[in-house]
Amino acid sequence: MKKTRVSVIHREHIPGTPGSYDESALECVYTMLKEAVDAVGGLRSVISNGDRVVVRANACWAAKPDSGVAADPRVVEALMKLIREEAAPGELIIADRSSIGADTEEAFEISGVGPAALRGGADRLLPLEKDERITVQIPDARALLSPVHLPKTMLEADTLIYLPKMKVHKLTNITLAMKMNQGSLDWNEAILNHGPDMHQKVIDLLKILHPHLSIIDALWPMQGQGPGSPYPEDLIKDFNVIVAGKDPVAVDTVGATIMGFDAWHEIPMLRGAEVAGLGVADLERIEVIGTPVEKIRRNFRRGDIHLIGLHPKIDAYMGRACDGCLHFTRTGLDVYLANPQSLDEIEKVTFITGRNTAVPDQLDHSPPKRYVFVVGDCAEEHKDKGIFLPGCASTSMHRTFFVGKTSEQILENYTDLQPRGFNLKEES
C-alpha cells in the first residue's frame, strides 16, 4: 500500500528567538526547511518556472514576534530564500487575513512576518481583505451551502503554499494547515458557522482551496488558550520542529499527533476530510520521514471555552450556549485573567448567553463597577438586563475592552469592530 509522505525535522538548538536572530539562525532554519521539503518531493515538484506562488503565512494579529501568535520570522525569511534559490517563481506573494477585527497590514509589520518575507525575497505582501473577491459555489458543501466570496489571488495562484503556526485552538483543538482557509473568507462570512460546525466549514473550504504544499512552523508553538493566548505559560519555546507534506490533511494529522491529540477521534475536521476524499487522516497510511513522532510528541494543554469558575468577580448563565459565543467571550476574558489586577476596578461582571437561559429577576448592571452582558442572538430575550451584544456568533468580548467604560462606549466599540457586511440586529 502506497503511503502519503510527511516529513518531521527537529533540532535540539536553533540560535536566537523569533524576534532577534542572525544569519546562523537563518541558516539553521533554512537547512531544516530544505530537508523537510526535499523529503516530500522538493519545491520543483510543486513550482514550475514562472509560477505565481502564494504563501499563506499565519499573521493572526498584531502581536510581537516572540509572542508565538504568528509565524516565526526565521521560518518566513528562510522559506522565501529557499523558494528563490530552489525554484524560479514568476511572482512570490505572502498573504493572509488576520483574525476578525484585526488589521493584516499591522499584523504583518508588528509580528515581523512582513519584513522577514521581504528580506527573504517576497515580491509583495497581500492582506487578503483587500484582494478582489470571486463568488464561488462550493460543491457538495455541508456548512457553506450559500455561495462564498474568496480571494482572486488565491484562486488563480499557480502554487499555494500554507505556512501555519502550530497552535492549539479553543474551538477546534488545533489550528494548522486546513484551518488557514478560515482566513480566506471575508469578515462577514468568516463569522458564520463559527461554532459547532466550524470543522465542517474547514472541510468545505478545502474542496476549493487545497494547498500544494503545507509546512507547519513549530519552532515556538502555542498550547492552551490559542490561537492568541495571553498566558506566557502557553508558549512552548524552542520546540524546534518543522512538519511538511503535500497532503494538508496528512500534515495536520501528524501535527495533531505531535501535539498529543488522537487525530482521528479528537479532530473532526481531519476524519471528515478523509471521508470526503480530500486527504489522509489515518496514521497507518502516512509515512513519517525524519524525526520519529514518538521522540518529540508531548501533550499540549487543551483550550477551554467555559466561563465557570474563572474568577470570583465573574458570573455566567450559559443555558444552551453554543461554542461560538463561548469562544469569543472567553477570548476577551483571557486578556483580563492573564493580568488579574486589571479587574481590580470592577465589583462584578455577569454574562448571559444561550437559548432558554434561566437568570435571576434582578441583576445589577451599573457601569463602571458592575456589568451585565447579554451575548448572542439566542439570549436576546434578556437584552433589557444589560448590554446586548448581538450576533451568531456574537464577537462578544473579542477586543471589547470594557473595564472602566460606559454602556455607550462599549456598544460603540462593539459596533465598530463588527465584520463588514455584518448587520447588528435592530431593536424591535
ABEGO torsion letter per residue (X at the ends): XBBBBBBBBBBABBBEBAABBBAAAAAAAAAAAAAAAAAAGEAAAABBBGBBBBBBBBBABBBBAAAGABBBAAAAAAAAAAAAAABBBABBBBBBBBBBGBBAAAAAAAAGAAAAAAAAGBABBBBAAABBBBBBBBBGBAABABBBBBBAAAAABABBBBBBBBBBBAAAGBBBAAAAAAAABBAAAAABGBBAAAAAAAAAAAAABBBABBBBBAABBBBEAOABBABAAABBBGAGBBBBEABAAAAAAAAAAAAGBBAAAABAAAAAAAAAGAEBABAAABBBBEBBAAAABBBBBBBBABABGABAABBBBAEABBAAAAAAAAAAAAAAAABAAAAAABABBBBBBEBGBBBBABBBBBOAABBBBBBEAAAAAAAAABBBBBEOBBAEABGBBABGBBAAAAAAAAAAABBBGBBBBBBX
